[in-house]
Amino acid sequence: MDGVAWGLFALTFFMVIWGELAGNRVKEKYYFIGVLAFPLSSYVEVVVTPYIGLIPASASFSLASFFLFLAVLPLMYAPETLPEKKMQIRRLKGYIEQAKKFTEKYTKKNSNKN
């Protein structure tokens, strides 16, 4: 049962979640990011283990709360979680930047012809 549970977890975590996040982009980069979490956590475990005894038990809750806050922080800036108005503003800013680049390119071509 342990193998089945880990198999389902790995399938869901590596393939489904990261594949969906990739959308129409190159999926291999997103799969790499998903797989990178496990070796990175193993490295952090090796580095942090000697210092665990130095942290008093009374401070462990505060430390865990801080890291949970850091884990949620990127979600606040994900496009999927932003209000519709902010997403529209971002789209319009991108459109304005593209229009500026196009007009600069077009005016340069016209000035070279004259």
Backbone atoms as SQL, in Angstrom:
CREATE TABLE atoms (id INTEGER PRIMARY KEY, chain TEXT, resi INTEGER, resn TEXT, atom TEXT, x REAL, y REAL, z REAL);
INSERT INTO atoms VALUES
  (1, 'A', 1, 'MET', 'N', 0.823, -1.196, 0.000),
  (2, 'A', 1, 'MET', 'CA', 0.000, 0.000, 0.000),
  (3, 'A', 1, 'MET', 'C', 0.868, 1.261, 0.000),
  (4, 'A', 2, 'ASP', 'N', 2.010, 1.168, 0.648),
  (5, 'A', 2, 'ASP', 'CA', 2.892, 2.337, 0.682),
  (6, 'A', 2, 'ASP', 'C', 3.363, 2.695, -0.723),
  (7, 'A', 3, 'GLY', 'N', 3.701, 1.688, -1.501),
  (8, 'A', 3, 'GLY', 'CA', 4.136, 1.925, -2.877),
  (9, 'A', 3, 'GLY', 'C', 3.031, 2.516, -3.740),
  (10, 'A', 4, 'VAL', 'N', 1.807, 2.050, -3.536),
  (11, 'A', 4, 'VAL', 'CA', 0.679, 2.583, -4.292),
  (12, 'A', 4, 'VAL', 'C', 0.440, 4.045, -3.930),
  (13, 'A', 5, 'ALA', 'N', 0.504, 4.349, -2.641),
  (14, 'A', 5, 'ALA', 'CA', 0.303, 5.730, -2.203),
  (15, 'A', 5, 'ALA', 'C', 1.374, 6.647, -2.780),
  (16, 'A', 6, 'TRP', 'N', 2.637, 6.236, -2.713),
  (17, 'A', 6, 'TRP', 'CA', 3.702, 7.071, -3.257),
  (18, 'A', 6, 'TRP', 'C', 3.606, 7.167, -4.776),
  (19, 'A', 7, 'GLY', 'N', 3.181, 6.103, -5.422),
  (20, 'A', 7, 'GLY', 'CA', 2.999, 6.143, -6.879),
  (21, 'A', 7, 'GLY', 'C', 1.926, 7.139, -7.283),
  (22, 'A', 8, 'LEU', 'N', 0.805, 7.120, -6.588),
  (23, 'A', 8, 'LEU', 'CA', -0.266, 8.080, -6.885),
  (24, 'A', 8, 'LEU', 'C', 0.180, 9.509, -6.585),
  (25, 'A', 9, 'PHE', 'N', 0.877, 9.680, -5.475),
  (26, 'A', 9, 'PHE', 'CA', 1.381, 11.009, -5.127),
  (27, 'A', 9, 'PHE', 'C', 2.344, 11.516, -6.193),
  (28, 'A', 10, 'ALA', 'N', 3.277, 10.671, -6.600),
  (29, 'A', 10, 'ALA', 'CA', 4.274, 11.084, -7.587),
  (30, 'A', 10, 'ALA', 'C', 3.609, 11.413, -8.920),
  (31, 'A', 11, 'LEU', 'N', 2.664, 10.582, -9.330),
  (32, 'A', 11, 'LEU', 'CA', 1.962, 10.841, -10.581),
  (33, 'A', 11, 'LEU', 'C', 1.223, 12.175, -10.521),
  (34, 'A', 12, 'THR', 'N', 0.509, 12.386, -9.442),
  (35, 'A', 12, 'THR', 'CA', -0.251, 13.625, -9.305),
  (36, 'A', 12, 'THR', 'C', 0.669, 14.825, -9.217),
  (37, 'A', 13, 'PHE', 'N', 1.684, 14.736, -8.380),
  (38, 'A', 13, 'PHE', 'CA', 2.558, 15.886, -8.161),
  (39, 'A', 13, 'PHE', 'C', 3.409, 16.193, -9.383),
  (40, 'A', 14, 'PHE', 'N', 4.057, 15.192, -9.946),
  (41, 'A', 14, 'PHE', 'CA', 4.993, 15.448, -11.038),
  (42, 'A', 14, 'PHE', 'C', 4.305, 15.695, -12.371),
  (43, 'A', 15, 'MET', 'N', 3.379, 14.838, -12.732),
  (44, 'A', 15, 'MET', 'CA', 2.827, 14.901, -14.077),
  (45, 'A', 15, 'MET', 'C', 1.613, 15.818, -14.190),
  (46, 'A', 16, 'VAL', 'N', 0.652, 15.656, -13.317),
  (47, 'A', 16, 'VAL', 'CA', -0.598, 16.388, -13.465),
  (48, 'A', 16, 'VAL', 'C', -0.436, 17.857, -13.106),
  (49, 'A', 17, 'ILE', 'N', 0.039, 18.128, -11.916),
  (50, 'A', 17, 'ILE', 'CA', 0.126, 19.523, -11.462),
  (51, 'A', 17, 'ILE', 'C', 1.091, 20.325, -12.322),
  (52, 'A', 18, 'TRP', 'N', 2.302, 19.836, -12.515),
  (53, 'A', 18, 'TRP', 'CA', 3.285, 20.606, -13.272),
  (54, 'A', 18, 'TRP', 'C', 2.955, 20.641, -14.755),
  (55, 'A', 19, 'GLY', 'N', 2.330, 19.603, -15.260),
  (56, 'A', 19, 'GLY', 'CA', 1.885, 19.617, -16.655),
  (57, 'A', 19, 'GLY', 'C', 0.798, 20.652, -16.887),
  (58, 'A', 20, 'GLU', 'N', -0.118, 20.776, -15.930),
  (59, 'A', 20, 'GLU', 'CA', -1.174, 21.781, -16.040),
  (60, 'A', 20, 'GLU', 'C', -0.615, 23.193, -15.913),
  (61, 'A', 21, 'LEU', 'N', 0.347, 23.379, -15.034),
  (62, 'A', 21, 'LEU', 'CA', 0.955, 24.703, -14.888),
  (63, 'A', 21, 'LEU', 'C', 1.692, 25.122, -16.152),
  (64, 'A', 22, 'ALA', 'N', 2.235, 24.166, -16.872),
  (65, 'A', 22, 'ALA', 'CA', 2.983, 24.481, -18.086),
  (66, 'A', 22, 'ALA', 'C', 2.071, 24.995, -19.188),
  (67, 'A', 23, 'GLY', 'N', 0.846, 24.507, -19.256),
  (68, 'A', 23, 'GLY', 'CA', -0.066, 24.948, -20.306),
  (69, 'A', 23, 'GLY', 'C', 0.459, 24.571, -21.670),
  (70, 'A', 24, 'ASN', 'N', 0.599, 25.548, -22.561),
  (71, 'A', 24, 'ASN', 'CA', 1.083, 25.297, -23.920),
  (72, 'A', 24, 'ASN', 'C', 2.583, 25.488, -24.059),
  (73, 'A', 25, 'ARG', 'N', 3.253, 25.771, -22.947),
  (74, 'A', 25, 'ARG', 'CA', 4.705, 25.990, -22.988),
  (75, 'A', 25, 'ARG', 'C', 5.443, 24.646, -22.908),
  (76, 'A', 26, 'VAL', 'N', 6.774, 24.703, -22.890),
  (77, 'A', 26, 'VAL', 'CA', 7.609, 23.505, -22.826),
  (78, 'A', 26, 'VAL', 'C', 7.426, 22.848, -21.457),
  (79, 'A', 27, 'LYS', 'N', 6.903, 21.642, -21.440),
  (80, 'A', 27, 'LYS', 'CA', 6.554, 20.970, -20.187),
  (81, 'A', 27, 'LYS', 'C', 7.771, 20.427, -19.444),
  (82, 'A', 28, 'GLU', 'N', 8.849, 20.128, -20.160),
  (83, 'A', 28, 'GLU', 'CA', 10.019, 19.547, -19.512),
  (84, 'A', 28, 'GLU', 'C', 10.607, 20.475, -18.459),
  (85, 'A', 29, 'LYS', 'N', 10.586, 21.772, -18.712),
  (86, 'A', 29, 'LYS', 'CA', 11.113, 22.726, -17.737),
  (87, 'A', 29, 'LYS', 'C', 10.275, 22.690, -16.456),
  (88, 'A', 30, 'TYR', 'N', 8.976, 22.603, -16.605),
  (89, 'A', 30, 'TYR', 'CA', 8.099, 22.566, -15.445),
  (90, 'A', 30, 'TYR', 'C', 8.238, 21.243, -14.690),
  (91, 'A', 31, 'TYR', 'N', 8.392, 20.139, -15.406),
  (92, 'A', 31, 'TYR', 'CA', 8.617, 18.855, -14.740),
  (93, 'A', 31, 'TYR', 'C', 9.923, 18.899, -13.947),
  (94, 'A', 32, 'PHE', 'N', 10.946, 19.532, -14.514),
  (95, 'A', 32, 'PHE', 'CA', 12.224, 19.652, -13.819),
  (96, 'A', 32, 'PHE', 'C', 12.066, 20.424, -12.518),
  (97, 'A', 33, 'ILE', 'N', 11.296, 21.502, -12.549),
  (98, 'A', 33, 'ILE', 'CA', 11.062, 22.285, -11.333),
  (99, 'A', 33, 'ILE', 'C', 10.362, 21.424, -10.286),
  (100, 'A', 34, 'GLY', 'N', 9.388, 20.630, -10.714),
  (101, 'A', 34, 'GLY', 'CA', 8.660, 19.765, -9.781),
  (102, 'A', 34, 'GLY', 'C', 9.550, 18.700, -9.169),
  (103, 'A', 35, 'VAL', 'N', 10.406, 18.096, -9.969),
  (104, 'A', 35, 'VAL', 'CA', 11.292, 17.042, -9.478),
  (105, 'A', 35, 'VAL', 'C', 12.412, 17.626, -8.628),
  (106, 'A', 36, 'LEU', 'N', 12.792, 18.850, -8.902),
  (107, 'A', 36, 'LEU', 'CA', 13.879, 19.497, -8.179),
  (108, 'A', 36, 'LEU', 'C', 13.583, 19.655, -6.690),
  (109, 'A', 37, 'ALA', 'N', 12.314, 19.659, -6.316),
  (110, 'A', 37, 'ALA', 'CA', 11.949, 19.853, -4.917),
  (111, 'A', 37, 'ALA', 'C', 12.500, 18.735, -4.021),
  (112, 'A', 38, 'PHE', 'N', 12.514, 17.508, -4.492),
  (113, 'A', 38, 'PHE', 'CA', 12.957, 16.394, -3.657),
  (114, 'A', 38, 'PHE', 'C', 14.456, 16.388, -3.403),
  (115, 'A', 39, 'PRO', 'N', 15.331, 16.526, -4.401),
  (116, 'A', 39, 'PRO', 'CA', 16.761, 16.612, -4.081),
  (117, 'A', 39, 'PRO', 'C', 17.103, 17.852, -3.254),
  (118, 'A', 40, 'LEU', 'N', 16.414, 18.948, -3.513),
  (119, 'A', 40, 'LEU', 'CA', 16.656, 20.160, -2.760),
  (120, 'A', 40, 'LEU', 'C', 16.267, 19.980, -1.293),
  (121, 'A', 41, 'SER', 'N', 15.153, 19.314, -1.049),
  (122, 'A', 41, 'SER', 'CA', 14.751, 19.082, 0.341),
  (123, 'A', 41, 'SER', 'C', 15.712, 18.127, 1.045),
  (124, 'A', 42, 'SER', 'N', 16.251, 17.161, 0.331),
  (125, 'A', 42, 'SER', 'CA', 17.242, 16.261, 0.924),
  (126, 'A', 42, 'SER', 'C', 18.513, 17.023, 1.296),
  (127, 'A', 43, 'TYR', 'N', 18.922, 17.949, 0.439),
  (128, 'A', 43, 'TYR', 'CA', 20.093, 18.765, 0.726),
  (129, 'A', 43, 'TYR', 'C', 19.860, 19.653, 1.945),
  (130, 'A', 44, 'VAL', 'N', 18.692, 20.273, 2.006),
  (131, 'A', 44, 'VAL', 'CA', 18.371, 21.136, 3.139),
  (132, 'A', 44, 'VAL', 'C', 18.347, 20.316, 4.428),
  (133, 'A', 45, 'GLU', 'N', 17.856, 19.091, 4.363),
  (134, 'A', 45, 'GLU', 'CA', 17.824, 18.230, 5.546),
  (135, 'A', 45, 'GLU', 'C', 19.231, 17.979, 6.073),
  (136, 'A', 46, 'VAL', 'N', 20.165, 17.681, 5.180),
  (137, 'A', 46, 'VAL', 'CA', 21.542, 17.402, 5.578),
  (138, 'A', 46, 'VAL', 'C', 22.178, 18.652, 6.195),
  (139, 'A', 47, 'VAL', 'N', 21.902, 19.813, 5.630),
  (140, 'A', 47, 'VAL', 'CA', 22.506, 21.051, 6.123),
  (141, 'A', 47, 'VAL', 'C', 21.905, 21.481, 7.450),
  (142, 'A', 48, 'VAL', 'N', 20.595, 21.316, 7.626),
  (143, 'A', 48, 'VAL', 'CA', 19.893, 21.852, 8.787),
  (144, 'A', 48, 'VAL', 'C', 19.926, 20.912, 10.000),
  (145, 'A', 49, 'THR', 'N', 20.093, 19.618, 9.782),
  (146, 'A', 49, 'THR', 'CA', 20.018, 18.644, 10.872),
  (147, 'A', 49, 'THR', 'C', 20.920, 18.971, 12.064),
  (148, 'A', 50, 'PRO', 'N', 22.163, 19.392, 11.880),
  (149, 'A', 50, 'PRO', 'CA', 22.991, 19.692, 13.058),
  (150, 'A', 50, 'PRO', 'C', 22.471, 20.868, 13.891),
  (151, 'A', 51, 'TYR', 'N', 21.704, 21.752, 13.289),
  (152, 'A', 51, 'TYR', 'CA', 21.237, 22.943, 13.987),
  (153, 'A', 51, 'TYR', 'C', 19.867, 22.785, 14.637),
  (154, 'A', 52, 'ILE', 'N', 19.206, 21.664, 14.409),
  (155, 'A', 52, 'ILE', 'CA', 17.862, 21.449, 14.959),
  (156, 'A', 52, 'ILE', 'C', 17.882, 21.463, 16.484),
  (157, 'A', 53, 'GLY', 'N', 18.888, 20.899, 17.082),
  (158, 'A', 53, 'GLY', 'CA', 18.979, 20.853, 18.543),
  (159, 'A', 53, 'GLY', 'C', 19.161, 22.224, 19.180),
  (160, 'A', 54, 'LEU', 'N', 19.624, 23.193, 18.406),
  (161, 'A', 54, 'LEU', 'CA', 19.840, 24.532, 18.941),
  (162, 'A', 54, 'LEU', 'C', 18.544, 25.342, 19.077),
  (163, 'A', 55, 'ILE', 'N', 17.502, 24.915, 18.375),
  (164, 'A', 55, 'ILE', 'CA', 16.225, 25.642, 18.410),
  (165, 'A', 55, 'ILE', 'C', 15.374, 25.095, 19.553),
  (166, 'A', 56, 'PRO', 'N', 14.979, 25.929, 20.499),
  (167, 'A', 56, 'PRO', 'CA', 14.137, 25.439, 21.598),
  (168, 'A', 56, 'PRO', 'C', 12.744, 25.052, 21.085),
  (169, 'A', 57, 'ALA', 'N', 12.129, 24.114, 21.779),
  (170, 'A', 57, 'ALA', 'CA', 10.811, 23.628, 21.367),
  (171, 'A', 57, 'ALA', 'C', 9.767, 24.739, 21.395),
  (172, 'A', 58, 'SER', 'N', 9.923, 25.700, 22.275),
  (173, 'A', 58, 'SER', 'CA', 8.946, 26.786, 22.360),
  (174, 'A', 58, 'SER', 'C', 9.009, 27.706, 21.143),
  (175, 'A', 59, 'ALA', 'N', 10.130, 27.763, 20.463),
  (176, 'A', 59, 'ALA', 'CA', 10.271, 28.617, 19.284),
  (177, 'A', 59, 'ALA', 'C', 9.932, 27.886, 17.991),
  (178, 'A', 60, 'SER', 'N', 9.724, 26.591, 18.053),
  (179, 'A', 60, 'SER', 'CA', 9.490, 25.831, 16.821),
  (180, 'A', 60, 'SER', 'C', 8.177, 26.215, 16.141),
  (181, 'A', 61, 'PHE', 'N', 7.143, 26.547, 16.922),
  (182, 'A', 61, 'PHE', 'CA', 5.872, 26.954, 16.319),
  (183, 'A', 61, 'PHE', 'C', 6.030, 28.267, 15.564),
  (184, 'A', 62, 'SER', 'N', 6.732, 29.209, 16.141),
  (185, 'A', 62, 'SER', 'CA', 6.954, 30.492, 15.467),
  (186, 'A', 62, 'SER', 'C', 7.757, 30.301, 14.183),
  (187, 'A', 63, 'LEU', 'N', 8.746, 29.453, 14.237),
  (188, 'A', 63, 'LEU', 'CA', 9.564, 29.185, 13.063),
  (189, 'A', 63, 'LEU', 'C', 8.734, 28.510, 11.967),
  (190, 'A', 64, 'ALA', 'N', 7.912, 27.537, 12.354),
  (191, 'A', 64, 'ALA', 'CA', 7.051, 26.860, 11.381),
  (192, 'A', 64, 'ALA', 'C', 6.049, 27.840, 10.778),
  (193, 'A', 65, 'SER', 'N', 5.495, 28.728, 11.587),
  (194, 'A', 65, 'SER', 'CA', 4.548, 29.730, 11.079),
  (195, 'A', 65, 'SER', 'C', 5.215, 30.644, 10.061),
  (196, 'A', 66, 'PHE', 'N', 6.445, 31.043, 10.325),
  (197, 'A', 66, 'PHE', 'CA', 7.179, 31.901, 9.400),
  (198, 'A', 66, 'PHE', 'C', 7.375, 31.217, 8.049),
  (199, 'A', 67, 'PHE', 'N', 7.779, 29.941, 8.077),
  (200, 'A', 67, 'PHE', 'CA', 8.001, 29.234, 6.822),
  (201, 'A', 67, 'PHE', 'C', 6.699, 28.962, 6.082),
  (202, 'A', 68, 'LEU', 'N', 5.610, 28.739, 6.797),
  (203, 'A', 68, 'LEU', 'CA', 4.314, 28.596, 6.131),
  (204, 'A', 68, 'LEU', 'C', 3.903, 29.903, 5.460),
  (205, 'A', 69, 'PHE', 'N', 4.172, 31.021, 6.108),
  (206, 'A', 69, 'PHE', 'CA', 3.897, 32.322, 5.498),
  (207, 'A', 69, 'PHE', 'C', 4.713, 32.491, 4.222),
  (208, 'A', 70, 'LEU', 'N', 5.996, 32.126, 4.265),
  (209, 'A', 70, 'LEU', 'CA', 6.836, 32.231, 3.078),
  (210, 'A', 70, 'LEU', 'C', 6.341, 31.327, 1.955),
  (211, 'A', 71, 'ALA', 'N', 5.772, 30.176, 2.303),
  (212, 'A', 71, 'ALA', 'CA', 5.267, 29.255, 1.285),
  (213, 'A', 71, 'ALA', 'C', 4.028, 29.810, 0.591),
  (214, 'A', 72, 'VAL', 'N', 3.221, 30.576, 1.304),
  (215, 'A', 72, 'VAL', 'CA', 1.980, 31.115, 0.742),
  (216, 'A', 72, 'VAL', 'C', 2.224, 32.417, -0.010),
  (217, 'A', 73, 'LEU', 'N', 3.285, 33.112, 0.304),
  (218, 'A', 73, 'LEU', 'CA', 3.570, 34.415, -0.286),
  (219, 'A', 73, 'LEU', 'C', 3.573, 34.410, -1.817),
  (220, 'A', 74, 'PRO', 'N', 4.205, 33.448, -2.500),
  (221, 'A', 74, 'PRO', 'CA', 4.161, 33.468, -3.978),
  (222, 'A', 74, 'PRO', 'C', 2.749, 33.309, -4.538),
  (223, 'A', 75, 'LEU', 'N', 1.878, 32.647, -3.811),
  (224, 'A', 75, 'LEU', 'CA', 0.511, 32.471, -4.298),
  (225, 'A', 75, 'LEU', 'C', -0.246, 33.790, -4.371),
  (226, 'A', 76, 'MET', 'N', 0.155, 34.750, -3.563),
  (227, 'A', 76, 'MET', 'CA', -0.520, 36.042, -3.584),
  (228, 'A', 76, 'MET', 'C', -0.260, 36.784, -4.890),
  (229, 'A', 77, 'TYR', 'N', 0.840, 36.458, -5.573),
  (230, 'A', 77, 'TYR', 'CA', 1.193, 37.141, -6.805),
  (231, 'A', 77, 'TYR', 'C', 0.944, 36.296, -8.049),
  (232, 'A', 78, 'ALA', 'N', 0.414, 35.098, -7.883),
  (233, 'A', 78, 'ALA', 'CA', 0.096, 34.257, -9.033),
  (234, 'A', 78, 'ALA', 'C', -1.064, 34.876, -9.802),
  (235, 'A', 79, 'PRO', 'N', -1.011, 34.875, -11.118),
  (236, 'A', 79, 'PRO', 'CA', -2.077, 35.502, -11.906),
  (237, 'A', 79, 'PRO', 'C', -3.458, 34.895, -11.640),
  (238, 'A', 80, 'GLU', 'N', -3.504, 33.617, -11.309),
  (239, 'A', 80, 'GLU', 'CA', -4.784, 32.961, -11.081),
  (240, 'A', 80, 'GLU', 'C', -5.487, 33.472, -9.830),
  (241, 'A', 81, 'THR', 'N', -4.740, 34.020, -8.897),
  (242, 'A', 81, 'THR', 'CA', -5.335, 34.443, -7.632),
  (243, 'A', 81, 'THR', 'C', -5.589, 35.948, -7.567),
  (244, 'A', 82, 'LEU', 'N', -5.186, 36.676, -8.601),
  (245, 'A', 82, 'LEU', 'CA', -5.391, 38.118, -8.600),
  (246, 'A', 82, 'LEU', 'C', -6.841, 38.458, -8.949),
  (247, 'A', 83, 'PRO', 'N', -7.326, 39.592, -8.464),
  (248, 'A', 83, 'PRO', 'CA', -8.663, 40.033, -8.866),
  (249, 'A', 83, 'PRO', 'C', -8.709, 40.310, -10.374),
  (250, 'A', 84, 'GLU', 'N', -9.887, 40.213, -10.945),
  (251, 'A', 84, 'GLU', 'CA', -10.051, 40.386, -12.386),
  (252, 'A', 84, 'GLU', 'C', -9.577, 41.766, -12.857),
  (253, 'A', 85, 'LYS', 'N', -9.808, 42.782, -12.057),
  (254, 'A', 85, 'LYS', 'CA', -9.416, 44.137, -12.436),
  (255, 'A', 85, 'LYS', 'C', -7.895, 44.251, -12.588),
  (256, 'A', 86, 'LYS', 'N', -7.146, 43.666, -11.647),
  (257, 'A', 86, 'LYS', 'CA', -5.680, 43.716, -11.734),
  (258, 'A', 86, 'LYS', 'C', -5.175, 42.919, -12.934),
  (259, 'A', 87, 'MET', 'N', -5.820, 41.795, -13.228),
  (260, 'A', 87, 'MET', 'CA', -5.417, 41.003, -14.391),
  (261, 'A', 87, 'MET', 'C', -5.655, 41.800, -15.675),
  (262, 'A', 88, 'GLN', 'N', -6.763, 42.539, -15.737),
  (263, 'A', 88, 'GLN', 'CA', -7.060, 43.360, -16.900),
  (264, 'A', 88, 'GLN', 'C', -6.029, 44.474, -17.049),
  (265, 'A', 89, 'ILE', 'N', -5.644, 45.088, -15.945),
  (266, 'A', 89, 'ILE', 'CA', -4.635, 46.145, -15.980),
  (267, 'A', 89, 'ILE', 'C', -3.308, 45.596, -16.489),
  (268, 'A', 90, 'ARG', 'N', -2.927, 44.402, -16.030),
  (269, 'A', 90, 'ARG', 'CA', -1.678, 43.793, -16.507),
  (270, 'A', 90, 'ARG', 'C', -1.736, 43.533, -18.012),
  (271, 'A', 91, 'ARG', 'N', -2.884, 43.009, -18.485),
  (272, 'A', 91, 'ARG', 'CA', -3.030, 42.754, -19.916),
  (273, 'A', 91, 'ARG', 'C', -2.935, 44.048, -20.720),
  (274, 'A', 92, 'LEU', 'N', -3.576, 45.094, -20.232),
  (275, 'A', 92, 'LEU', 'CA', -3.540, 46.375, -20.936),
  (276, 'A', 92, 'LEU', 'C', -2.136, 46.959, -20.953),
  (277, 'A', 93, 'LYS', 'N', -1.407, 46.839, -19.852),
  (278, 'A', 93, 'LYS', 'CA', -0.025, 47.327, -19.816),
  (279, 'A', 93, 'LYS', 'C', 0.829, 46.585, -20.834),
  (280, 'A', 94, 'GLY', 'N', 0.635, 45.266, -20.933),
  (281, 'A', 94, 'GLY', 'CA', 1.371, 44.479, -21.921),
  (282, 'A', 94, 'GLY', 'C', 1.029, 44.907, -23.332),
  (283, 'A', 95, 'TYR', 'N', -0.251, 45.172, -23.571),
  (284, 'A', 95, 'TYR', 'CA', -0.675, 45.626, -24.895),
  (285, 'A', 95, 'TYR', 'C', -0.071, 46.987, -25.211),
  (286, 'A', 96, 'ILE', 'N', -0.041, 47.886, -24.244),
  (287, 'A', 96, 'ILE', 'CA', 0.534, 49.216, -24.457),
  (288, 'A', 96, 'ILE', 'C', 2.022, 49.110, -24.775),
  (289, 'A', 97, 'GLU', 'N', 2.737, 48.232, -24.052),
  (290, 'A', 97, 'GLU', 'CA', 4.170, 48.048, -24.316),
  (291, 'A', 97, 'GLU', 'C', 4.394, 47.514, -25.731),
  (292, 'A', 98, 'GLN', 'N', 3.573, 46.570, -26.156),
  (293, 'A', 98, 'GLN', 'CA', 3.698, 46.035, -27.515),
  (294, 'A', 98, 'GLN', 'C', 3.406, 47.117, -28.549),
  (295, 'A', 99, 'ALA', 'N', 2.405, 47.942, -28.277),
  (296, 'A', 99, 'ALA', 'CA', 2.059, 49.012, -29.213),
  (297, 'A', 99, 'ALA', 'C', 3.196, 50.030, -29.305),
  (298, 'A', 100, 'LYS', 'N', 3.822, 50.350, -28.167),
  (299, 'A', 100, 'LYS', 'CA', 4.951, 51.283, -28.185),
  (300, 'A', 100, 'LYS', 'C', 6.102, 50.723, -29.011),
  (301, 'A', 101, 'LYS', 'N', 6.417, 49.442, -28.823),
  (302, 'A', 101, 'LYS', 'CA', 7.501, 48.823, -29.585),
  (303, 'A', 101, 'LYS', 'C', 7.192, 48.829, -31.083),
  (304, 'A', 102, 'PHE', 'N', 5.933, 48.543, -31.402),
  (305, 'A', 102, 'PHE', 'CA', 5.540, 48.512, -32.804),
  (306, 'A', 102, 'PHE', 'C', 5.653, 49.894, -33.431),
  (307, 'A', 103, 'THR', 'N', 5.191, 50.925, -32.720),
  (308, 'A', 103, 'THR', 'CA', 5.265, 52.276, -33.275),
  (309, 'A', 103, 'THR', 'C', 6.709, 52.738, -33.410),
  (310, 'A', 104, 'GLU', 'N', 7.566, 52.396, -32.451),
  (311, 'A', 104, 'GLU', 'CA', 8.982, 52.750, -32.564),
  (312, 'A', 104, 'GLU', 'C', 9.610, 52.071, -33.778),
  (313, 'A', 105, 'LYS', 'N', 9.293, 50.810, -33.956),
  (314, 'A', 105, 'LYS', 'CA', 9.833, 50.056, -35.078),
  (315, 'A', 105, 'LYS', 'C', 9.318, 50.635, -36.398),
  (316, 'A', 106, 'TYR', 'N', 8.048, 50.955, -36.448),
  (317, 'A', 106, 'TYR', 'CA', 7.438, 51.481, -37.661),
  (318, 'A', 106, 'TYR', 'C', 7.973, 52.875, -37.997),
  (319, 'A', 107, 'THR', 'N', 8.126, 53.711, -36.983),
  (320, 'A', 107, 'THR', 'CA', 8.635, 55.061, -37.246),
  (321, 'A', 107, 'THR', 'C', 10.102, 55.021, -37.672),
  (322, 'A', 108, 'LYS', 'N', 10.879, 54.081, -37.132),
  (323, 'A', 108, 'LYS', 'CA', 12.279, 53.950, -37.549),
  (324, 'A', 108, 'LYS', 'C', 12.373, 53.528, -39.012),
  (325, 'A', 109, 'LYS', 'N', 11.501, 52.612, -39.421),
  (326, 'A', 109, 'LYS', 'CA', 11.515, 52.149, -40.819),
  (327, 'A', 109, 'LYS', 'C', 11.140, 53.290, -41.754),
  (328, 'A', 110, 'ASN', 'N', 10.149, 54.067, -41.371),
  (329, 'A', 110, 'ASN', 'CA', 9.714, 55.176, -42.211),
  (330, 'A', 110, 'ASN', 'C', 10.761, 56.278, -42.280),
  (331, 'A', 111, 'SER', 'N', 11.440, 56.547, -41.175),
  (332, 'A', 111, 'SER', 'CA', 12.461, 57.597, -41.167),
  (333, 'A', 111, 'SER', 'C', 13.678, 57.178, -42.000),
  (334, 'A', 112, 'ASN', 'N', 13.968, 55.892, -42.080),
  (335, 'A', 112, 'ASN', 'CA', 15.086, 55.398, -42.893),
  (336, 'A', 112, 'ASN', 'C', 14.772, 55.504, -44.369),
  (337, 'A', 113, 'LYS', 'N', 13.511, 55.405, -44.749),
  (338, 'A', 113, 'LYS', 'CA', 13.117, 55.480, -46.153),
  (339, 'A', 113, 'LYS', 'C', 13.230, 56.904, -46.676),
  (340, 'A', 114, 'ASN', 'N', 13.005, 57.885, -45.799),
  (341, 'A', 114, 'ASN', 'CA', 13.037, 59.285, -46.248),
  (342, 'A', 114, 'ASN', 'C', 14.412, 59.760, -46.327);
